[in-house]
Amino acid sequence: MVPNSHFNSSFERRRYETLLEMADVLVRHRNLTDFFHDVSQRLHAVANFELIIFTFHEQATGSMRICFSQGIDPVPVRVLLMDETPSGWVWQNQLPLAIPDLSLETRFAKRVQSLREVGIQSYCLLPLTTAQCRIGALCLGSFQVNAYNEADLGFLKRVGEMVAQAIENAQNREALHQEKERLQMLLQVNATLVSSLDLQKLFPLISGYIRNVVKQDFASLVLYDEHSQLFRKYALDFPSAPNLFSIGQTFPLKGSSSGQALLEQQVKVFDYEQLRQFQSRTNELLLNAGIKSICCVPLMTSKGPLGVLNFASKEGTFLAEDVNLLKQIGAQMGIALYHARAYWEIAELRDKLAEEKSYLEGEIYSELNFEEIVGDSLPLKRVLEQAKTVAPSNATVLVLGETGTGKELIARAIHRMSSRKEGSFIKLNCAAIPTGLLESELFGHEKGAFTGAVSRKIGRLELAHKGTLFLDEVGEIPLEIQPKLLRVLQDQEFERLGGTRTLRVDVRLVAATNRDLEQSVSEKEFRSDLFYRLNVFPLRMPALRERSRDIPLLVRYFVQTFARRMNKQIETITTETMNAFIAWDWPGNVRELENFIERSVILSAGTVLNAPLAELKHGRSHHNGLNHTLADLERDHIIRTLRETGGVIAGMNGAAVRLGLKRTTLQSRIHRMGIDRDEYEN
């Protein structure tokens, strides 16, 4: 100890030399801990103390934090309450405080008692303050009573000013360094976001950039579906538990931390206790994984919410500067997500238009050929009147009738007379597509949904959005697909094969079948609930034999159509020919008549229709079963069955099942008997 009453010029000079040395220390040290240690060592030569403490004021908690101590301080905690410690008094009042005898001090009882227990008799504190901010306090303790006089306080005040300036400089350097890191990180995030629209692939990389600056252990991007009011996990990054969650999982808006942030439309930070209050399985799993705090950043646009960006930490709450930074990242992510979603929608629309164009190009031929429904018989007029009645509504229509009676034509007529006429008329023959591909054709599929799914496919349901979907041979839909179709009829929503996103469509359904669906329901081959949904407005198309009055009109219509296409001039149809047409029962209905007329036009060389009437007589004699061999009867029976099924061989209602044969056996007999496709198709 240097007696306060015996300062001499050499001791004062030593003190000033120490101040100069400290000035040099200010420049050399970048680390505050090393700086405090160096200052303590130098002060020992010119000041009397057994304990030295540097405390900082924490604005967030309103307390004093011990950032460095050297000596015999017994307090194990690093944070001191403002009103219970002398350093808090010094920071608040910005005045030096000298306590010459701790045994006489009545304030700060708890802190004074702990100092006296280790032998400290006197205590001296100086504010650490600069022109810009109040930092904390410098505290010295001595085993001697009255260890600090006015001269000591004056010297220590100069030390405190230099230390405060050094701390401020170090803090400014650290703040600048952190700001530089944050700016660099924001630039990295921005550069990464603009490099690709695949945010799922980019997200772990972006999360890693953020983790270098903000202490976060878990990050997720959840998208919000306004229709279902569900969140869907779109992107995840949880290095310590990579398999805890899966992309595509959904969870409700209500009862979750993400939901509260979205509802309040502001960044929310939740601590451990607050997270426990949520009735959310996601939050429960995070808490069990060691998470103690979550910061939820809602992604909002002028067109509504996109989702929520979540960050979680195992170390505690997020600081204000962290929250501000994550908010900026959320703004960048929101813009990128908005553009990505717009791109997805445009790409999806482009794919849909391409699919629709391709589909419609394939439909142009039949569309042009069947613009009109020909006939004026009473049975046909009755059906057309029913179609006219139901067309303006959005009711589901079930068209019944034999093969070839024009079920698709009446479906198109209903579409043209409805408010959906500007939309697409999309058809799907459920019997013509293998069972394994029918679901994909109807609902579409995502890339990788199954072997061979090399790209995303838009289903017929999406193509028919705002229009009409015609399901021909609906009775052939497998039982396992029927519940999905029922859901579309009930809720107008579905998922693509291999997809997790729920798609909503506005589609009117017109279905057709030549089967007895009620019988299929009783035989457990068709769901009763789906049948009732389809059978809202049934229409039965009459067979051609039931409207023989229309045969002459149909014959003339088909003759004119095919003659014009083949550049022929056919002006006469003999009475004998027309009577033969009327007399024939046309088991294949209008389709059979159409194909027969086309063949007749091909055979006609002049202006008179040259119809191969012998085929009708031959068919009639086959039908009567007279003067022909068993092989002839079998051949005729196969042709007739193929006509009735529209040329469909396989399937529950195909020709093979009707004939009681295997598909391969029937195909072999068709080949052996020389049955040509023209004899039964269409």
C-alpha positions in Angstrom: 0.0 0.0 0.0 1.1 3.5 -0.7 0.1 5.9 2.1 -2.3 8.5 0.9 -0.7 11.2 3.1 2.8 10.7 1.6 2.4 11.3 -2.1 5.6 12.5 -3.6 6.5 13.7 -7.1 8.0 10.3 -8.0 4.8 8.4 -7.1 2.6 10.9 -9.0 5.0 10.7 -12.0 4.5 6.9 -11.8 0.8 7.3 -11.9 0.9 9.5 -15.0 3.3 7.1 -16.6 0.7 4.4 -15.9 -2.0 6.5 -17.6 0.3 6.9 -20.6 0.9 3.1 -20.7 -2.9 2.6 -20.5 -3.4 4.9 -23.5 -1.0 2.6 -25.4 -3.0 -0.4 -24.1 -6.2 1.2 -25.5 -4.7 1.0 -29.0 -3.1 -2.4 -28.8 -5.9 -4.5 -27.4 -8.9 -5.7 -29.4 -10.2 -8.2 -26.9 -11.9 -6.6 -23.8 -11.0 -9.5 -21.5 -7.3 -9.1 -22.3 -7.6 -5.4 -21.9 -9.2 -5.6 -18.5 -6.5 -8.0 -17.4 -3.7 -5.7 -18.6 -5.3 -2.6 -16.9 -5.6 -4.6 -13.6 -1.9 -5.5 -13.7 -0.8 -2.0 -14.4 -3.1 -0.5 -11.7 -1.6 -2.7 -9.0 1.6 -0.7 -9.1 -0.2 2.7 -8.4 -3.4 1.8 -6.6 -4.4 -0.1 -3.5 -6.8 -3.0 -4.1 -7.3 -6.7 -3.6 -10.4 -6.9 -5.7 -11.2 -5.2 -9.1 -14.4 -5.5 -10.9 -15.7 -4.1 -14.2 -19.5 -4.1 -14.5 -21.7 -3.3 -17.5 -25.3 -2.1 -17.5 -27.7 -4.3 -19.4 -30.6 -2.3 -20.8 -32.7 -5.3 -21.7 -32.8 -6.6 -18.1 -32.2 -3.4 -16.2 -29.3 -5.0 -14.2 -25.6 -4.8 -13.8 -23.5 -7.6 -15.3 -20.0 -8.5 -14.1 -17.9 -8.7 -17.3 -14.5 -9.0 -15.6 -13.3 -9.6 -12.0 -10.0 -10.3 -10.4 -9.4 -11.0 -6.8 -11.5 -12.7 -4.1 -15.0 -11.7 -5.0 -17.2 -14.5 -3.6 -20.3 -13.7 -5.7 -20.8 -16.7 -8.1 -23.5 -14.9 -10.1 -22.6 -12.6 -13.0 -25.7 -10.4 -12.9 -26.5 -8.0 -10.0 -29.8 -6.3 -9.4 -29.7 -2.5 -9.9 -31.0 -1.5 -6.5 -29.0 -4.1 -4.5 -25.5 -3.2 -5.6 -23.2 -0.1 -5.3 -22.3 -0.3 -9.0 -26.0 0.2 -9.9 -26.1 3.4 -7.7 -23.0 4.7 -9.5 -24.4 4.0 -12.9 -27.8 5.6 -12.1 -26.3 8.8 -10.4 -23.1 9.0 -12.5 -21.0 9.9 -9.4 -18.0 8.3 -7.8 -18.8 6.4 -4.6 -16.2 5.8 -1.8 -17.2 3.6 1.1 -14.3 4.0 3.6 -15.6 1.4 6.1 -18.0 -1.3 4.9 -18.9 -2.2 8.5 -20.6 1.2 8.8 -22.5 1.0 5.4 -26.2 0.4 5.7 -27.1 0.4 2.0 -26.7 -2.5 -0.3 -26.8 -4.9 2.6 -26.5 -8.2 0.6 -23.6 -7.0 -1.5 -21.8 -5.4 1.4 -22.1 -8.5 3.5 -20.6 -10.7 0.8 -17.6 -8.3 0.5 -17.0 -8.2 4.2 -17.1 -12.0 4.4 -13.9 -12.1 2.2 -12.2 -9.4 4.2 -12.9 -6.3 2.1 -13.0 -3.2 4.4 -13.3 -0.3 2.0 -14.8 0.0 -1.5 -14.4 2.5 -4.3 -16.5 2.8 -7.4 -16.1 5.0 -10.5 -18.7 5.5 -13.4 -17.5 4.2 -16.8 -19.0 7.0 -19.0 -18.3 8.6 -22.3 -19.9 11.6 -24.1 -22.1 9.2 -26.0 -23.2 6.6 -23.4 -23.2 5.3 -19.9 -21.4 2.0 -19.8 -21.1 0.7 -16.3 -18.7 1.0 -13.3 -15.1 0.3 -12.2 -15.0 -1.2 -8.7 -12.0 -1.5 -6.4 -11.9 -3.2 -2.9 -9.2 -3.2 -0.3 -8.6 -5.1 3.0 -7.8 -1.7 4.7 -10.2 0.8 6.0 -10.1 4.3 4.4 -7.9 3.0 1.6 -9.0 5.7 -0.9 -8.6 9.5 -0.5 -9.5 12.4 -2.8 -6.2 12.1 -4.7 -6.9 8.4 -5.3 -10.4 9.2 -6.5 -9.1 11.8 -8.9 -6.6 9.4 -10.4 -9.1 6.6 -10.6 -11.6 8.9 -12.3 -9.0 9.5 -15.0 -8.5 5.8 -15.3 -12.3 5.2 -15.5 -12.6 7.8 -18.3 -9.8 6.1 -20.3 -11.3 2.6 -19.7 -14.8 3.8 -20.7 -13.4 5.2 -23.9 -11.6 2.0 -24.6 -14.7 0.0 -24.0 -16.8 2.2 -26.2 -14.2 1.9 -29.0 -14.2 -1.9 -28.6 -18.0 -2.0 -28.6 -18.1 0.2 -31.7 -15.6 -2.0 -33.4 -17.6 -5.1 -32.5 -20.8 -3.5 -33.6 -19.2 -2.5 -36.9 -17.9 -6.0 -37.3 -21.3 -7.5 -36.5 -23.0 -5.0 -38.9 -20.6 -6.0 -41.6 -21.3 -9.7 -41.0 -25.0 -9.0 -41.1 -24.8 -7.0 -44.3 -22.6 -9.7 -45.9 -25.1 -12.3 -44.8 -28.0 -10.4 -46.2 -26.1 -10.1 -49.5 -25.4 -13.8 -49.4 -29.1 -14.6 -48.8 -30.2 -12.2 -51.5 -27.7 -13.6 -54.0 -28.8 -17.1 -53.2 -32.5 -16.3 -53.5 -32.1 -14.8 -57.0 -30.0 -17.8 -58.2 -33.0 -20.2 -58.3 -36.7 -20.5 -57.8 -36.3 -23.8 -56.0 -36.5 -22.5 -52.4 -36.7 -26.0 -51.0 -33.2 -26.7 -52.2 -31.9 -23.3 -51.3 -33.4 -23.1 -47.8 -30.7 -25.2 -45.8 -28.0 -23.1 -47.5 -29.7 -19.8 -46.5 -30.3 -21.1 -43.0 -26.6 -21.9 -42.7 -25.7 -18.3 -43.6 -28.1 -17.0 -41.0 -26.7 -19.4 -38.3 -23.3 -17.7 -38.7 -24.7 -14.5 -37.4 -27.8 -15.3 -35.4 -27.8 -18.2 -32.9 -30.5 -20.5 -34.3 -30.7 -24.3 -34.3 -33.9 -24.8 -36.3 -35.4 -23.0 -39.3 -38.5 -23.7 -41.3 -40.7 -22.2 -44.0 -44.3 -23.1 -43.8 -46.8 -22.1 -46.5 -50.4 -21.2 -45.7 -53.4 -22.5 -47.6 -56.2 -20.1 -47.3 -58.9 -22.5 -48.4 -58.1 -25.3 -45.9 -56.6 -22.9 -43.3 -53.7 -25.3 -42.9 -49.9 -24.8 -42.9 -47.7 -27.0 -45.0 -44.1 -27.5 -44.2 -42.3 -26.5 -47.3 -38.7 -26.2 -46.3 -36.8 -27.3 -43.2 -33.3 -27.1 -41.7 -32.7 -28.9 -38.3 -29.1 -30.2 -38.4 -29.3 -31.8 -34.9 -32.6 -33.7 -35.7 -32.9 -33.9 -39.5 -35.6 -36.6 -39.3 -37.9 -34.9 -36.8 -40.1 -33.4 -39.4 -41.0 -34.1 -43.0 -41.6 -31.7 -45.9 -45.2 -31.7 -46.9 -46.6 -32.3 -43.4 -49.6 -30.1 -42.5 -50.8 -28.6 -39.3 -53.6 -26.2 -38.4 -53.4 -22.4 -38.2 -55.0 -22.3 -34.8 -53.1 -23.4 -31.7 -49.6 -22.9 -33.2 -47.0 -20.2 -32.8 -46.8 -19.7 -36.6 -50.6 -19.3 -36.7 -50.5 -16.6 -34.0 -47.8 -14.6 -35.8 -49.8 -14.8 -39.1 -53.1 -13.8 -37.4 -51.4 -10.8 -35.7 -49.4 -10.1 -38.9 -46.3 -9.2 -36.9 -43.0 -10.8 -35.9 -43.5 -12.8 -32.6 -40.9 -14.2 -30.2 -42.1 -17.0 -27.9 -40.1 -18.2 -24.9 -40.2 -21.7 -23.4 -43.1 -21.1 -21.1 -45.2 -19.5 -23.8 -44.4 -22.3 -26.2 -45.8 -24.8 -23.7 -49.1 -23.1 -23.8 -49.7 -24.0 -27.5 -51.7 -27.1 -28.2 -49.4 -27.9 -31.1 -47.6 -31.2 -31.9 -45.0 -29.3 -33.8 -44.2 -27.1 -30.8 -44.2 -30.2 -28.5 -41.6 -32.0 -30.7 -39.4 -28.8 -30.8 -39.5 -28.4 -27.0 -38.6 -32.1 -26.5 -35.7 -31.5 -28.9 -34.3 -28.8 -26.6 -35.7 -25.7 -28.2 -36.2 -22.8 -25.7 -37.3 -19.9 -28.0 -38.9 -19.4 -31.4 -39.1 -16.4 -33.6 -41.9 -16.4 -36.1 -41.8 -14.0 -39.1 -45.0 -13.8 -41.1 -44.6 -13.4 -44.9 -47.3 -10.9 -46.0 -48.1 -9.5 -49.4 -50.7 -7.1 -50.8 -52.6 -10.2 -52.0 -52.6 -11.9 -48.6 -50.4 -14.1 -46.4 -47.9 -16.5 -48.0 -46.7 -18.3 -44.9 -44.4 -18.0 -41.9 -40.6 -18.1 -41.6 -39.6 -19.7 -38.3 -36.3 -19.8 -36.4 -35.7 -21.6 -33.1 -32.9 -21.6 -30.6 -31.7 -23.9 -27.8 -29.9 -21.1 -26.0 -32.7 -18.7 -25.1 -34.5 -15.7 -26.4 -33.7 -13.8 -29.5 -32.2 -10.3 -29.1 -33.8 -7.2 -30.5 -31.2 -6.8 -33.2 -31.6 -10.5 -34.1 -35.3 -10.1 -34.5 -34.8 -7.0 -36.7 -32.4 -8.9 -38.9 -34.7 -11.9 -39.2 -37.5 -9.5 -40.2 -35.3 -8.2 -43.0 -34.6 -11.8 -44.2 -38.3 -12.5 -44.0 -39.0 -9.5 -46.3 -36.5 -10.9 -48.8 -37.9 -14.4 -48.5 -41.4 -13.2 -49.0 -40.5 -11.4 -52.2 -38.7 -14.5 -53.5 -41.6 -16.8 -52.5 -44.1 -14.5 -54.1 -42.2 -14.5 -57.4 -41.6 -18.3 -57.1 -45.3 -18.9 -56.5 -46.2 -16.7 -59.5 -43.7 -18.6 -61.6 -45.2 -21.9 -60.4 -48.7 -20.7 -61.2 -47.7 -19.5 -64.7 -45.8 -22.7 -65.3 -48.8 -24.7 -64.2 -51.1 -22.7 -66.3 -48.7 -23.0 -69.3 -48.6 -26.8 -68.8 -52.4 -26.9 -68.4 -52.8 -24.8 -71.6 -50.4 -27.1 -73.5 -52.2 -30.2 -72.3 -55.6 -28.6 -73.1 -54.3 -27.6 -76.6 -53.0 -31.0 -77.3 -56.2 -32.6 -76.0 -58.5 -30.2 -77.9 -56.5 -30.7 -81.1 -57.2 -34.4 -80.8 -60.9 -33.7 -80.3 -61.3 -31.3 -83.2 -62.3 -34.2 -85.6 -65.1 -35.5 -83.5 -66.2 -32.0 -82.4 -66.7 -30.9 -86.1 -68.3 -34.2 -87.1 -70.9 -34.1 -84.3 -71.9 -30.5 -84.0 -75.6 -31.4 -84.4 -77.8 -34.1 -83.0 -79.8 -35.4 -86.0 -83.4 -36.6 -85.6 -86.9 -35.5 -84.9 -88.4 -38.6 -83.4 -90.4 -38.3 -80.2 -88.0 -40.3 -78.0 -85.1 -38.1 -79.1 -87.1 -34.9 -78.7 -88.0 -36.0 -75.2 -84.3 -36.4 -74.3 -83.3 -33.1 -75.8 -86.0 -31.3 -73.8 -84.6 -32.9 -70.6 -81.1 -31.8 -71.6 -82.3 -28.3 -72.2 -83.9 -28.2 -68.8 -80.9 -29.4 -66.9 -78.2 -27.6 -68.9 -78.3 -24.2 -67.2 -77.8 -25.7 -63.7 -74.6 -27.2 -62.4 -76.2 -30.5 -61.5 -74.4 -33.7 -62.3 -76.0 -35.6 -65.2 -75.8 -39.4 -65.7 -76.4 -40.3 -69.4 -77.6 -43.9 -69.8 -78.0 -45.9 -73.0 -76.5 -48.6 -75.2 -73.2 -48.3 -76.9 -73.3 -46.0 -79.9 -76.5 -44.1 -79.0 -74.8 -40.7 -78.8 -74.2 -40.3 -75.1 -71.2 -38.1 -75.8 -73.2 -35.9 -78.2 -75.9 -35.2 -75.6 -73.1 -34.4 -73.0 -71.6 -31.9 -75.4 -75.0 -30.4 -76.1 -75.5 -29.9 -72.3 -72.2 -28.2 -72.1 -72.9 -25.9 -75.0 -76.3 -24.9 -73.5 -74.8 -24.2 -70.0 -73.1 -21.1 -68.5 -69.8 -23.0 -68.8 -69.8 -23.0 -72.6 -66.8 -20.7 -72.7 -64.9 -23.3 -70.6 -63.4 -26.6 -71.8 -65.3 -29.8 -72.5 -62.9 -32.5 -71.4 -63.7 -36.2 -71.9 -62.2 -39.3 -70.5 -63.2 -42.9 -71.4 -62.7 -44.8 -68.2 -62.8 -48.2 -70.0 -60.2 -47.3 -72.6 -57.4 -46.6 -70.1 -55.6 -49.3 -68.0 -56.5 -49.2 -64.3 -53.0 -48.3 -63.3 -53.0 -45.2 -65.4 -56.6 -44.1 -64.9 -56.0 -42.3 -61.6 -53.0 -40.4 -63.1 -55.1 -39.5 -66.1 -58.0 -38.2 -64.0 -56.1 -36.5 -61.1 -52.7 -35.9 -62.6 -49.4 -36.8 -61.0 -46.2 -35.1 -59.6 -42.8 -35.8 -60.9 -41.4 -39.0 -59.4 -44.9 -40.2 -58.2 -44.2 -43.6 -59.7 -41.8 -45.3 -62.0 -41.9 -43.5 -65.3 -43.3 -40.3 -63.9 -40.5 -38.2 -65.3 -42.4 -34.9 -65.2 -45.5 -33.4 -63.7 -48.8 -34.2 -65.5 -52.0 -32.1 -65.4 -55.0 -34.3 -64.9 -58.3 -34.1 -66.8 -60.0 -32.6 -63.7 -57.7 -29.6 -63.8 -58.1 -29.2 -67.6 -61.9 -29.1 -67.0 -61.7 -26.3 -64.4 -64.5 -23.8 -65.1 -65.8 -26.2 -67.7 -67.4 -29.7 -68.0 -65.8 -33.1 -67.5 -67.4 -36.0 -69.3 -66.6 -39.4 -67.9 -67.6 -42.0 -70.5 -68.1 -45.6 -69.2 -68.0 -44.4 -65.7 -69.1 -47.8 -64.5 -65.6 -49.1 -65.3 -63.9 -46.9 -62.6 -62.2 -49.3 -60.1 -63.5 -49.3 -56.6 -60.2 -47.9 -55.1 -60.5 -44.8 -57.2 -64.2 -44.2 -56.6 -63.8 -42.5 -53.2 -61.5 -39.9 -54.7 -64.0 -39.1 -57.4 -66.7 -38.9 -54.7 -64.6 -36.4 -52.9 -64.3 -34.2 -56.0 -68.1 -34.3 -56.4 -68.7 -33.4 -52.7 -65.9 -30.9 -52.0 -64.5 -30.0 -55.5 -60.9 -30.8 -54.2 -58.3 -33.4 -54.7 -54.5 -34.1 -54.7 -52.4 -35.1 -57.6 -50.9 -38.6 -57.5 -47.8 -38.4 -55.4 -48.6 -34.8 -54.3 -49.4 -33.2 -51.0 -51.0 -29.9 -52.1 -54.8 -29.9 -52.1 -56.1 -28.5 -55.4 -59.6 -27.0 -55.8 -61.5 -27.1 -59.0 -64.8 -25.8 -60.3 -66.0 -28.6 -62.5 -69.4 -29.9 -63.7 -69.5 -33.6 -64.2 -71.5 -35.4 -66.9 -71.1 -39.2 -66.7 -72.2 -41.9 -69.1 -72.5 -45.7 -69.0 -74.1 -48.6 -70.8 -74.1 -50.6 -67.6 -76.9 -51.1 -65.1 -75.2 -49.2 -62.2 -77.9 -50.2 -59.8 -77.1 -53.8 -60.4 -73.4 -53.0 -60.0 -74.2 -51.4 -56.7 -76.1 -54.5 -55.5 -73.2 -56.7 -56.6 -70.7 -54.5 -54.6 -68.9 -53.5 -57.9 -69.9 -49.8 -57.6 -70.2 -47.6 -54.5 -73.7 -46.7 -53.6 -72.8 -43.2 -52.4 -71.0 -42.4 -55.7 -74.0 -43.8 -57.7 -76.4 -41.5 -55.8 -74.0 -38.5 -56.5 -73.9 -39.3 -60.2 -77.6 -40.1 -60.5 -78.8 -36.6 -59.7 -80.4 -36.1 -63.2 -80.4 -39.3 -65.3 -81.0 -39.1 -69.0 -81.6 -42.3 -71.1 -80.6 -42.1 -74.7 -82.9 -44.2 -76.9 -81.5 -47.0 -79.1 -81.7 -46.4 -82.8 -84.2 -49.2 -83.2 -86.5 -47.2 -80.8 -86.3 -44.1 -83.1 -86.3 -45.7 -86.6 -88.1 -42.5 -87.9 -84.7 -40.8 -87.5 -82.8 -43.3 -89.7 -83.5 -41.6 -93.1 -82.4 -38.2 -91.6 -79.2 -39.8 -90.2 -78.5 -41.6 -93.5 -78.8 -38.4 -95.5 -76.7 -36.5 -93.0 -73.9 -39.0 -93.0 -73.9 -39.4 -96.8 -73.5 -35.7 -97.3 -70.8 -35.4 -94.6 -68.6 -38.3 -96.0 -69.2 -37.4 -99.7 -68.1 -33.8 -99.0 -65.0 -35.1 -97.2 -64.2 -37.5 -100.1 -64.9 -35.0 -102.8 -67.8 -37.1 -104.2 -71.2 -36.1 -105.5 -73.9 -38.5 -104.2 -77.4 -37.3 -105.0 -79.6 -40.5 -104.8 -80.4 -43.1 -102.2 -82.7 -45.7 -103.6 -85.9 -46.7 -101.9 -84.6 -50.3 -101.6 -81.5 -49.1 -99.8 -83.4 -46.8 -97.4 -85.9 -49.5 -96.6 -83.0 -51.9 -95.8 -81.5 -49.3 -93.5 -84.9 -48.9 -91.7 -85.5 -52.6 -91.5 -82.1 -53.4 -89.9 -82.1 -53.3 -86.1 -78.6 -51.7 -85.8 -77.3 -53.3 -82.7 -74.4 -50.9 -82.7 -76.9 -48.0 -83.0 -75.9 -44.7 -84.6 -72.2 -45.5 -84.5 -72.8 -48.7 -86.5 -74.9 -46.7 -89.0 -72.3 -44.0 -89.4 -69.5 -46.5 -90.2 -71.7 -48.4 -92.6 -72.6 -45.2 -94.5 -68.9 -44.3 -94.6 -68.1 -47.6 -96.2 -71.0 -47.2 -98.6 -69.7 -43.8 -99.7 -66.3 -45.3 -100.3 -67.8 -48.0 -102.5 -69.9 -45.5 -104.5 -68.4 -44.5 -107.8 -71.3 -42.5 -109.2 -74.1 -40.2 -107.9 -76.1 -43.2 -106.5 -75.2 -44.5 -103.0 -73.8 -48.0 -103.5 -74.5 -49.6 -100.1 -73.3 -53.2 -99.5 -76.8 -54.4 -98.4 -75.7 -58.0 -98.6 -73.8 -57.3 -95.3 -77.1 -56.4 -93.7 -78.8 -59.5 -95.0 -75.8 -61.5 -94.1 -75.9 -60.0 -90.6 -79.7 -60.7 -90.4 -79.2 -64.3 -91.3 -76.5 -64.6 -88.8 -78.8 -63.1 -86.3 -81.5 -65.6 -87.2 -78.9 -68.5 -87.0 -80.0 -70.1 -90.3 -78.0 -72.0 -93.0 -74.6 -71.3 -91.5 -71.9 -73.3 -89.8 -71.2 -73.0 -86.1 -68.0 -71.1 -87.0 -70.0 -68.5 -88.8 -72.4 -68.1 -85.9 -69.4 -67.8 -83.5 -67.8 -65.2 -85.8 -71.0 -63.2 -86.0 -71.5 -63.4 -82.3 -68.0 -62.0 -81.6 -68.5 -59.2 -84.1 -71.9 -58.3 -82.5 -70.4 -58.3 -79.0 -67.5 -56.1 -80.1 -70.0 -53.7 -81.6 -71.9 -53.6 -78.4 -68.8 -52.8 -76.4 -67.5 -50.2 -78.9 -64.5 -52.4 -79.7 -63.4 -52.6 -76.1 -61.9 -56.1 -75.4 -60.6 -55.9 -71.8 -62.2 -54.5 -68.7 -65.2 -55.5 -66.6 -67.6 -54.6 -69.4 -65.3 -55.6 -72.3 -66.1 -58.2 -75.0 -63.9 -60.8 -73.4 -65.9 -60.8 -70.1 -69.2 -60.8 -72.0 -68.1 -63.8 -74.1 -66.7 -65.6 -71.0 -63.2 -65.7 -72.6 -59.8 -64.6 -71.5 -58.6 -61.4 -73.2 -55.7 -63.3 -75.0 -58.0 -66.1 -76.1 -60.5 -63.6 -77.7 -57.7 -61.7 -79.4 -56.4 -65.0 -80.8 -59.8 -65.9 -82.2 -60.3 -62.5 -83.8 -57.0 -63.0 -85.6 -57.8 -66.5 -86.6 -61.3 -65.7 -87.9 -59.9 -62.7 -89.9 -62.3 -60.2 -88.1 -61.4 -56.8 -89.4 -61.6 -53.7 -87.2 -63.9 -52.0 -89.6 -66.5 -54.8 -89.0 -67.1 -53.7 -85.4 -65.4 -50.4 -84.6 -67.5 -47.3 -84.2 
